[in-house]
């Protein structure tokens, strides 16, 4: 039964990729937020977005939640939530009754709703919330039952996401909640090229020029991914690689990463997220490429992110990752090919030379790859030929066929 469930979940990988790509087109530069939300949904671990106001944290999450048909999204600006009722109670009714001795009794009865019904919950400005509310939020984020009016209820929560433009004081009373924010994303404002792409995307949206139906997952499919995640295999090799990475970080900066080594709860959750990463990519076994997710798991302050990434990079290199890097470099918005496409005829020869160099490198990497990686590199090679043709046509103003 478990294998059947896993196979069904693995078959959803193309739909997940389509949803992620569709949301990314509408939310420029927010691929990391999209991936983090999916990792939260499938692993069951909370995610946290660190970024200034106006960088589209809320919009990206709302857009992604709308692609899970049948799900409910609820967002709360935590400084405005002063009580349990404001977060979980939809309405309160006053009921009157008479006891055996004829005395009138009055009581209130709450109808739960709001966050109590949400599959995706967003706690914005979380560190500014009331302490008594944050304790309930902590239970909520952990997926625990919430007690109200003498009864426990289990919310249908799938993804808990919090956000703020700052971190809590490391020694303050919010440290326990921060430690439970398993998946962490630093969200920066868009660069120049990103801002230009943002305007183009907004114009397409506002003019209604994109009439294609948005990619969707059903709530049942999202729940299937969540249920199947524990059955993804975690090889001993991966466990050893993660342990080695922990040790390297500790050796480089004992004071900075001592918290990481001591946090056994996080160590266990790391593998939940790695399993989720593999499953989302259509694999039933955690591999080296999934270790890239550790970039979202092993930092405590933003200053540590470059160190974490530098330590992870050698572990995740594969022929496919190298091929993707070469391909992305060629088509960089600030690169020679982009300038040629924009009409700079002086760049045509240099652009074609770069295409040829990239072709040779992709051919070499294809020979080193196998299985799904080889198929993916061949797809990049085909896309490269198409991009080359587009560039030449843009430069010459005619459909000139390039021989490959």
N, C-alpha and C positions, 0 to 999 in steps of 0.2 A: 504494500500500500504506500509506504514512504517513497519508494522509487517511482511509482506512478505519479505521485504528487510532485516529486522533484522534476520529472520529465515534463509534466504539464507547465510547471513554473518556468523551466528553461525555455520552453517554446514561446514564452511571452517576451523574450529579449528583443526581438525586432520591434514589437509594439512599444516597449519602453524607450528604445532608441528613437523611434519616430516622435513620441510625445516630448522627449527631452529636446530633440532638434527643433520641433515646432515652437516650444516655449522659448528656446534660445533665440530664435529669429525675432520674436516679439519683445525680448528682454535682452538687449545688447550687452554683451560682456558679462553675463551672469550665469555662465555655465557651471561655475563652482557651486553657486547656490542651488541650482537645479540638481546637481549630482548629490550634494549634501542632503537635500530634502528626500530624495529617493533612498539614500543610505539610511536616513532616520526611519523612514516608513518601513523599510524591509527589515532592518536590524532591531527596531524597537528602542533605539537609543536617542536621547534628546540631541538636538542640534542648536548651535548658537551662532548668530551672525553679528560680527563686530564691524560697525561702519557708521559714518556720519549720516545725518538725516538727508534724504533726497537721493540716495544711491540705489533706489528701487528694490529694497529688501522686501517690503510688504507686497509690492506689485508682482514681483516674481513668484512669491509663494502663493498669492491668490490665483494667479494665472495657472500655475501648476495644479493647484487643488481643483480648479474647474475642469481639468482634463481627466479627473477621476470621477466618472459619472456615478451618481448615487451617493457621493460623499458630501459631508457638510464641513464647511470651513467656519472657524470662529476666531476672531482676533480681538485682543484686549490691550488697551493702553494702560499698563499696570499702575501708573501713579493715580489713575482715576478709579481704581477698584479698591474700595475701602472695606469690603466685607465679602464673606462667602456668597451671600445672596446675589450680589451684583455680577458674580461670575457664573453661578450655576443655577439660579432660580429664575424661571421664566415668569411665573406669576404666583401670587399668594392670595388664597381665598379664606374668608372668615366663615366659620361654620358654627351654627348654634344648635344646641341640643338640650334636652331636659333629663335630669337623672331620676332615679327611682323615687326620690323624695320631692320631686317637682321643682327642683332648683335649676335655673337656667345656667348652662355651661357654654362658654365661648372659647373656641380654639382656632388656630390658624393652620392651614395646610398648604404646603408648598408644592408647586408643580415644577419639576426640574427641567431645565432646557439650557439654552446658550452653550457654554463650553461642555456641559454634560452630554450633549448630543453630537459633539464634533469628532470627526475622524482626523482632521488637521487643525491644530490649535497654534496660534501665534501670540506669544507674550512679548509685546513691544515695551522697550524701556524697563526691562525686568528688574534691574537693580534698584529702581525707585519705587517699587511696590511696598505696600504695608507689610511689616514682618509677619503678622498673623495670617495674612493672605498668602504670603510666600511659602509658609509651611504647608498649606494645603496644595499650593502649586507644586511643591517638591514631591508630595505623594502622587499628584496627578502626572507629573513628568515621568515618574518611575513606573507608571502603569498600575499603581495600587488602587484598590477600591477606596472610594470616598464615603465617609460616614456622615449621614444627615438624618435628623429626626429619629435617631435610634436605629437606623437601618443602613446597611452598606449597599452602594450601587457601583457597578463597574462600567465606567464610560467606554465607548467604542473607539477610543483614541488610537490612531495609528502613528501619527507623526506629531511630536511636540517640538516646536521651534521657538526660540527666544531671540531677542535682539537688543542691542544697546550701542551707543556710541562710545562707551567706556567699559572698563573692567571693574569688578568690585575690589575693594581693599583686600589684599592677600591675607591679612590677619583678622579681618572683620567677621561679622556673623553671617555673611553671605558666602563665605569660603566653601561651605558644604554644598551649597547649590551650584557654585561654579565648578566644583570638582565633578559634578554629575552632568555637566554639559559636555557630553562625550565627543561630539562632532563639532569642530570649530572652524569658522571661515572668516577671514579678514576680507572685508568688502571695500575696495578702493573706488574712487570716482573714475569715470571713463577718461582715457587719454584723448588726444586730439582726433585720432582716427575713429575711436569709439564714439565720440560725440557726433561726428559727421554721419556715422552709420545709424546712430539713434534718430537723427532728423529724418533720414531716408525711410527708416522703418515706421516712424510716426506718420509720415505722409502716405505711405502705402495703407496703413491702418485707417487713417482718417478719411481717405478717399474711397475706401472699400474696394481697393484694387485686388486684394487677395481674397478670392471667393472660395478657395478650397476649404473643405470641411476640416476642422482641427483634429489632429490625432487624439485618440482617447483610450483610456483604460477604464474598465468597469471597477466598481468597488469590490466585487467578488474576485477579480483578478489581482487587485492590490492585496487583498487578504490572503489569496493563495501564495503570492510571493512571500508574505510574512510567515505563513505557516510552513513553507518549504525550506526556508533559510537554514534551520538547524541541520538539515540533511546534506548540506554541501560539505564535501570532504575537506579537512584541513590537514595536509601532509606534515609529517614531522620536520621536513626540510624547512617549511615556512615558519614553524614555531621556532626553530633554531635561528633562522635569519632575523626574526623579530627580537629574540633575546640578544643576539649579537648587536643589533642596532641599539637596543636599550643600553647595553654595556658601553658602546662607543660614545653615545651621548653623555653618559655618566662620567666616562673617562675624560672627555673633553671639557666638561663643565659640571663638576660634582655639585656645586651649590645650585646651579640653575636647573639641573635635571634630577636632583634627589627626590623631588615630589613624584616624578614619573616612576622611578624604580619602586618606591614604597606603595604606590597605589595599585594593589592587586585587583581591585574591582575594575579599574580601567583596563588593566592587562587582559582580563577576561572579555571585556566589551570590545577590545580591539579586534578580536577574532570574530565576534558577531558582525562587525562592520566589514571585515575582509570577506566573510562568507556572503554578505549582502552584495558586495562589489562583484564577486564572481558570478553570482546568480543574475544580477542585472545585466551582465555582459554575456549571459547564455552559457556559462560554464558550471559544471557540477563539482569542480575542485578548485580550491584557492591556488592561484599561481603567482609568480613573481610580479606580473603586471598589476596585481591587486594591491601590492605594497605601496603604490602611489597614494592610496587612500590614507596612509599613515601621515601624510602631510597635514591632514585635518584632525589628527588625533593626538599628536605628541608634543604640542606646544602649550605653554602656559602664559606667555607674553608674546606680543607680535615680534619683538626683537629676536626671539628664538626661531622664527619661521625659516630664515635663510639657512641656519645651521641644520635644522631638521631636513630641509629639502636637499641640502648638499650631501647628507649622509644617506638619504634614501635613493638618490639618483643612480648610483652605481648598481644598486640591487634590482632596479626595475628596467634596465636596458635590455631590450630584445630587438631582433631584426625589425619587427613591426614598429616599435617605438622609435627606432632610429629612422625608419622610412617616413613615419609621420612627421618627425622633426625636420627632416630634409625637405619634405613637401611643403610644410608650413613656412619654412624659412624662404623658400623660393617665392611663395605667394604673399609674403608679408606686405601689408598695406603701404609700407614705406620703402619697399624694395624696387629693384630695377624693373621687374616685370610689371608691377603696378604702374610705374611711370610710363612704360611703353604702352600699356592699355589706355592710359589717359591721353595718349596722342603725341608723346615725345618721340619723334622718329629717330632722334639721335641715340635712343636707348635700344632700338630694335636688335642690332647685332649682338650687343651685350646680353640682352634678354634671351635670345636664341641660344647663345653659348651657355647660359645658365640652365636652360631647359635640357640641353644635351648632357651637361654634367650631371644633372639630377637624374636623367634617364639611366645613365651608366650606373649611378649609385643605387637606384631602385632595382636594377637588374642584378647587381651584386647581392643586395640584401634578399632578393627573391630566392637566389640560389642557396642562401644560408638558412632560410625559413622552412617551416613545415606546417602541415595541417591548416588550421584556421588562420594563422599568421600569414602563411604564404598566399592564401586566397585574398586576404585583406590587402596585402602589398600589391598583388596583381590588379586589384580594383583601383588602388592609388595610381598605378602605372597607366591604366586606361584613362583615369581622370586627368592625369598629366598630359596625355596626348590631346585631350579635349581642350584643356586650358591653353596649350600651345597653339592650337588652331584658332581659338578665340582671340588670342593676342595678335597673331599675324593678321587676322581679318580686321581687327580694330586699327592696326597700323596702316594697312594698305587700302582700307576702305572698300574691300571687295572680298568675295569668297574665294580666296586663294588656298588651294589644298596643299597642306604640308605633308610630305612623304615621311612615314615613320618606319 
